[in-house]
């Protein structure tokens, strides 16, 4: 794999076998492809005692500009709206009736958490994903990739995330040494997964993020079984600095109504 440097942004000609499937999960599997991607930034750290380096990238995938590090608008109202669209008329009427009854029971106003959940007076929220690829892996994003994700937060209050560690979800495709496989953060074992920002800009069209991360990651099989063993979990920690892309709000897929 060759990485080509330029005076402005670095570009990488990367073999994206399987990468398109992971960047756009709705896409079917595709044959091996090679294309030029723009490097947005870097993630450097230690995973299971070994120094590792990742790149955040962006480029065109199936006619759409995609970024491995990006924020997207989040609205529970949009999520619920998408779910309602997938229901039959009878199911939708029952759900709307229950929602109205719950709102009446909880009361009105911006302080009503249920009202905020369904779009009543809550602040605009976004989610953030910083996914790094391993430029040394034979199949990037399937091997060696590291992903840091934050739960929804207020776009207008992003500065509040600069005040200290923030809870996060971290996952890692380990592809070296013993115990290879998919690892994910577990808040039941060892240190919780956290991110501390030195800089976080959420602006129209993109932004910028820099900071540090740390967390104990356990094999996904152990987490599914509900008995994560500290002996098989690994510590992942490091720092990141990357430009961000902006993605469209995510809505759930609507199943066909009967």
C-alpha positions in Angstrom: 0.0 0.0 0.0 1.4 3.4 -1.0 0.7 6.7 0.7 1.4 9.8 -1.4 2.1 13.1 0.4 1.2 16.5 -1.0 1.7 20.1 0.3 -1.9 20.6 1.2 -3.7 17.3 2.2 -2.3 13.9 2.0 -3.9 11.4 -0.3 -3.8 7.7 -0.1 -4.3 5.2 -2.8 -6.0 2.5 -0.8 -7.3 -0.9 -1.7 -10.9 -0.9 -0.4 -11.7 -4.6 -0.4 -14.6 -4.7 2.1 -14.1 -1.1 3.1 -17.1 0.2 1.1 -19.3 -2.3 2.9 -18.2 -1.0 6.2 -18.4 2.6 5.4 -21.8 2.3 3.9 -23.4 -0.7 5.6 -26.5 -0.7 3.3 -24.4 -1.4 0.3 -24.0 -5.0 -1.0 -20.6 -6.7 -1.1 -18.4 -5.4 -4.0 -15.4 -6.7 -5.8 -11.9 -5.4 -5.1 -11.5 -1.8 -5.9 -8.7 0.8 -5.7 -9.3 4.5 -5.4 -7.7 7.6 -4.1 -8.7 8.8 -0.6 -8.0 12.0 1.2 -6.3 11.7 4.6 -8.2 13.9 7.2 -5.9 13.2 10.2 -4.4 10.6 12.4 -4.8 8.5 15.5 -1.8 7.3 17.4 -1.7 5.1 20.5 -1.1 1.8 22.1 -3.3 -1.3 21.8 -2.6 -4.3 24.0 1.0 -3.0 24.7 1.8 -2.4 21.0 2.2 1.0 19.4 -0.3 1.5 16.6 -1.0 4.3 14.0 -4.2 4.9 12.1 -5.5 7.4 9.5 -8.9 9.0 9.2 -9.9 9.3 5.5 -12.6 10.6 3.2 -13.5 10.1 -0.5 -16.3 9.2 -2.9 -18.1 6.0 -2.4 -20.9 5.0 -4.7 -21.3 8.7 -5.7 -21.4 10.0 -2.2 -18.7 11.8 -0.2 -17.9 9.7 2.9 -15.7 10.4 5.8 -14.4 8.0 8.4 -14.4 10.8 10.9 -17.7 12.7 10.9 -20.6 14.1 12.8 -24.3 13.7 11.9 -27.5 15.4 13.2 -29.5 13.2 15.7 -33.1 13.6 16.5 -35.2 11.1 18.4 -38.2 12.5 16.6 -36.7 11.6 13.2 -35.8 8.1 14.5 -39.4 7.6 15.8 -40.8 9.1 12.6 -38.9 6.6 10.6 -40.1 3.8 12.8 -43.7 5.0 12.4 -43.4 5.1 8.7 -42.6 1.4 8.7 -45.8 0.5 10.6 -49.2 -0.3 9.3 -52.0 2.3 9.7 -53.4 0.4 12.7 -50.0 0.0 14.3 -49.2 3.7 13.7 -52.5 4.8 15.2 -51.9 2.7 18.3 -48.3 4.0 18.8 -49.4 7.7 18.3 -52.2 7.2 20.8 -49.8 5.8 23.4 -47.3 8.6 22.8 -50.1 11.2 23.3 -51.2 9.5 26.5 -47.7 9.4 27.9 -47.2 13.1 27.0 -50.4 14.0 28.8 -49.3 12.0 31.8 -45.8 13.6 32.0 -47.0 17.1 31.3 -46.0 19.8 28.8 -43.0 22.1 28.6 -39.3 22.0 27.6 -38.4 20.3 30.9 -40.5 17.3 30.0 -38.0 14.6 28.9 -40.6 12.8 26.9 -41.5 16.0 25.0 -37.8 16.6 24.2 -37.4 13.0 23.1 -40.1 13.5 20.5 -38.9 16.9 19.4 -40.6 19.2 21.9 -38.2 22.0 22.8 -34.9 20.0 22.9 -31.6 21.3 21.6 -30.2 20.2 18.3 -28.1 17.1 18.9 -25.4 15.4 16.9 -23.4 12.1 17.2 -19.7 11.9 16.5 -17.7 9.0 15.0 -13.9 9.0 14.6 -12.8 5.9 12.7 -9.2 5.3 11.9 -7.9 2.8 9.4 -4.6 0.9 9.5 -2.6 1.8 6.4 -0.5 -1.4 6.8 -3.5 -3.7 6.8 -4.2 -5.8 3.7 -7.9 -5.0 3.9 -8.4 -1.7 5.6 -11.5 -1.3 7.8 -11.7 -5.0 8.1 -8.3 -5.3 9.8 -6.8 -3.1 12.5 -9.5 -0.4 12.4 -10.2 1.7 15.5 -13.5 3.5 16.0 -14.4 6.0 18.7 -18.1 7.0 19.0 -19.8 9.5 21.3 -23.5 9.4 22.2 -25.8 12.3 21.2 -24.8 15.7 22.5 -25.8 19.3 21.9 -24.1 20.8 18.9 -24.4 24.3 20.5 -22.9 23.0 23.7 -19.9 21.2 22.2 -17.6 23.3 24.4 -18.9 21.5 27.4 -17.1 18.4 26.2 -13.8 20.2 26.6 -14.1 20.2 30.4 -13.2 16.6 31.1 -13.4 13.0 30.2 -16.6 12.0 28.3 -18.1 8.5 28.1 -17.6 6.9 24.7 -17.8 3.6 22.9 -14.5 2.3 21.4 -14.1 -0.7 19.1 -11.1 -2.3 17.5 -10.4 -4.9 14.9 -7.2 -6.5 16.4 -5.1 -8.1 13.7 -1.8 -8.9 15.4 -0.4 -11.1 18.1 -2.6 -13.5 20.1 -6.4 -13.1 20.6 -7.1 -11.5 17.2 -10.7 -10.5 16.4 -13.2 -7.8 17.1 -12.9 -6.0 20.5 -15.4 -3.5 22.0 -15.5 -1.3 25.1 -17.0 -2.7 28.3 -17.9 -0.5 31.2 -18.1 -3.5 33.4 -14.4 -4.4 33.1 -11.5 -2.2 34.0 -11.5 1.5 33.1 -14.5 2.9 31.3 -14.0 4.0 27.7 -13.6 7.8 27.7 -12.6 10.6 25.4 -11.1 14.0 26.5 -11.2 16.8 23.9 -8.5 19.5 23.5 -10.5 20.9 20.6 -13.9 20.1 19.1 -15.5 22.2 16.3 -18.9 21.2 14.9 -19.7 23.4 12.0 -21.8 23.2 8.8 -20.0 21.0 6.4 -17.4 19.5 8.8 -15.3 20.6 11.7 -12.2 19.4 13.7 -11.5 17.2 16.7 -8.4 16.6 18.7 -7.9 14.9 22.1 -7.1 11.7 23.8 -8.9 8.4 24.5 -8.6 5.4 26.7 -10.6 2.2 27.5 -10.6 -1.5 28.2 -11.8 -3.5 25.2 -13.0 -7.1 25.4 -13.6 -9.7 22.7 -17.1 -9.3 21.4 -17.8 -13.0 22.0 -17.2 -12.4 25.7 -19.5 -9.4 25.8 -22.3 -11.3 24.1 -22.0 -14.1 26.6 -22.2 -11.6 29.4 -19.0 -12.8 31.1 -16.1 -10.6 30.0 -12.9 -11.8 31.5 -10.3 -9.1 32.4 -7.6 -11.6 31.4 -8.7 -11.5 27.8 -9.5 -7.8 27.6 -7.0 -5.3 26.3 -6.1 -1.6 27.1 -6.3 0.8 24.2 -5.2 4.5 24.7 -3.9 7.3 22.6 -4.5 10.6 20.9 -6.2 11.9 17.7 -6.3 14.9 15.6 -8.5 15.1 12.5 -10.8 17.1 10.3 -14.4 16.0 10.4 -17.0 15.5 7.7 -20.7 16.0 8.0 -23.2 13.2 7.3 -26.9 13.2 6.8 -29.1 12.3 9.7 -29.7 8.6 10.1 -33.2 7.2 10.0 -34.2 3.6 10.5 -35.0 1.5 7.5 -38.7 1.2 6.9 -39.9 -2.4 6.6 -42.8 -3.1 4.2 -46.2 -2.8 5.8 -48.5 -5.8 5.7 
